[in-house]
Amino acid sequence: MKFIFQLLATVYVIGAVPSALAAPQLRAAEAVEKRVLVPSDVARVVGLSGLQFSPDGKTIAMVESRANLVENEYRTEIVLVDVATGTRRQFTTDRRKAAQPRWSPDGKALAFLAPDADKKLQVFVAPLAGGEAIQASHAKSPVAQFAWSPDSSNIAFAATDPAPEAKGADKFHTGFYLGHDDLTVREKPRSTHMWLVGADGSAERRLTSGEWSLPTVLPPGPPASPLKWMPDGKSIIFVKQASPSSGDRGKAQLHKLDIASGAMTALTPDTKFVGYPVPSPDGRNIVFWAPHDFVAGGNQDVWLAKGPGTPSKNLSAAVDRTIYGTWWQPDGKSLVVSGNDGLGVGLWSLGLDGKAQKLDTSPVMPANGYWVDGSISSKGAIAFIGQGVDSPGELYVMDSQRAAPRKMTSVNNWVADAKLGRMEAVHWKGPQGTMIDGVLTLPPNATPGRKYPVALVIHGGPNSASRLRFGLPSQALAARGFIVFEPNYRGSDNLGNAFKTAIVGDAGEGPGEDILAGLKQVMARPDVEPGKPLISGWSYGGFMTTWLLGRHPDMWKAAVSGAPVTNWQHQFDLSDANVAQAERLGASPYRDGGAEILWKQSPASMQTKIKAPTLVMSNTEDFRVPFTQAFSLFRSLEDNGVETKFFVFPIRGHSPADPIRQGDMWQVWIDWLDAHKG
């Protein structure tokens, strides 16, 4: 379920690094003084994404992202990596926003998205034999995604319908009927539809139209459900959403479009939170994602479509993890799937009979931010972005399912020059008897015998998990002399469907008890300073921070509550998920006593009890957790004499997404906790 909120845990940012951010010069080769990480180091992290093997399996195309601090933007280019040698070759230059590299099936060209002269993303096609890339699409709105036809002659792409042209007084007839939209909507949402164009840019034409829409996304979250050609080239598999309104994202169904006739056929009877179809290489089977038992809030499972009138088959029930990646093996007889698993991210081989076997990716884990970026070659090799406790991410290749991962890039080697705090796994028994896990990051300059204050950083989602992998914010916080505790809790997606759904109708009390049980164990450590811990989180982490501040007001030394949900009824009314989250919350506030049910789960019901100094943070145009909720918390704290400040970013989005504001967010966050730890 994608509407729930995300804490920015590992930040992928892009660009050139000014000298002020560079590692200090070594005083002597034999006496290296490593420095600790600071919040502004987020701008040094190089992000890798968009992996795709070439048809012959010899080359991987991917997107490399770097921060440009002069213009405070993400700059992305396409690079090619030789699978045998790891040799890296720059494929695009000065495209600034290059994205989605896609090999033509015949291997003769590489297509990608990049801005045109009007700064709108379009499809460009570059011949591998050499020569300039041609602009294939000329959509009036930015292209969101595209897919090659199997014979390499055509490209299907998705673009939002352009705003109608208006002149004179008609420019001011801007009223519209609001649907299931969020508080920040400023115009009638427009549908996204499918187009077809020749790979040479010829014969561009519309394929679909209507009030329904292809899925779109508001980040953070996974990319939109992709278009997929059937192997015979006669039809395209896609997801048909009831409307372009964000609250209708759950009303979706898998369809097939016949290119010649334009006829659309439903492929399954399932119509709830369906997405991400992938046909097998031989076209005999189609798998897709949908919630466990088609109940919102359950594991995101892999389902096998059985036909328009036949119930689909759940293939990944035995894996019992939320799936964030699905790739067919070349023979079409099995898949590789991926998802959070305990304190790591797993890969499994999954058969059409539902039997699964976990693959060994040690010593690294695939990176997962609501989407596992991977690819499988025609020979069965697996590529993914791998993370460890000492690396933000590098490209890895497993030559087979049994092979050890090979490191293919070293774009983030700069981290080796930093002094990192040791990370430890923590396990404890929750109030329900479930074994729960979390992560500790110790101060990088920790001294034996010394005691340190504890600072909680609670992940958002809640469909996410804290994992035993490098996190720059936790390292920067630990460098200030904290033991950083990142707990998982019921509702997290790393311990199975029962654990994940235990949060339905119990957004605060149960998960809060899980966190406190883990905190009790951490506070008993000999290296922990006695007294009150500090607590913080963003999004659902901000909600949980605020809940625990009010539920246990005398327990905390200080807090940071970022983008916090304080009132679930307001979340239902005003967020981008709005009505789509009623099932997950356990009620609509306007039926069957739902208002009382949601109020009891809302921090607003007890936020006047908060005593700890609290920094509130938010974006002013946050569609995921509307700004009104942070305002409510801030006003409540002020009126009750609690030390508080309200730090805002005057931008749209759920959290800062540019390199400078990301660093600022963590700087302000960490400074507040540091100022109140004494």
Secondary structure as UniProt FT lines:
FT   HELIX           19..21
FT   TURN            29..30
FT   HELIX           39..44
FT   STRAND          47..53
FT   TURN            55..56
FT   STRAND          59..68
FT   TURN            69..72
FT   STRAND          73..82
FT   TURN            83..85
FT   STRAND          88..90
FT   STRAND          99..103
FT   TURN            105..106
FT   STRAND          109..115
FT   TURN            117..118
FT   STRAND          121..127
FT   TURN            128..129
FT   STRAND          134..135
FT   STRAND          143..148
FT   TURN            150..151
FT   STRAND          154..160
FT   HELIX           168..172
FT   TURN            183..184
FT   STRAND          192..198
FT   TURN            199..200
FT   STRAND          205..206
FT   STRAND          228..229
FT   TURN            231..232
FT   STRAND          235..241
FT   HELIX           246..248
FT   TURN            249..250
FT   STRAND          251..258
FT   TURN            259..261
FT   STRAND          264..266
FT   STRAND          275..279
FT   TURN            281..282
FT   STRAND          286..291
FT   HELIX           292..294
FT   TURN            296..297
FT   STRAND          300..304
FT   TURN            308..309
FT   STRAND          313..314
FT   TURN            317..319
FT   STRAND          325..328
FT   TURN            330..331
FT   STRAND          334..341
FT   TURN            342..343
FT   STRAND          344..351
FT   TURN            352..353
FT   STRAND          356..359
FT   TURN            362..363
FT   STRAND          365..366
FT   STRAND          374..376
FT   TURN            378..379
FT   STRAND          382..388
FT   TURN            389..390
FT   STRAND          391..398
FT   TURN            401..402
FT   STRAND          406..407
FT   TURN            411..412
FT   HELIX           413..417
FT   STRAND          423..429
FT   TURN            431..432
FT   STRAND          435..441
FT   TURN            444..445
FT   TURN            448..449
FT   STRAND          454..458
FT   HELIX           472..478
FT   TURN            479..481
FT   STRAND          483..487
FT   TURN            490..491
FT   HELIX           497..501
FT   TURN            502..505
FT   HELIX           509..523
FT   TURN            526..527
FT   STRAND          534..538
FT   HELIX           540..551
FT   TURN            553..554
FT   STRAND          559..562
FT   HELIX           568..574
FT   HELIX           578..581
FT   HELIX           582..585
FT   TURN            589..590
FT   TURN            592..593
FT   HELIX           594..600
FT   HELIX           603..605
FT   HELIX           607..609
FT   STRAND          614..621
FT   HELIX           627..639
FT   TURN            640..641
FT   STRAND          644..652
FT   HELIX           659..675
//
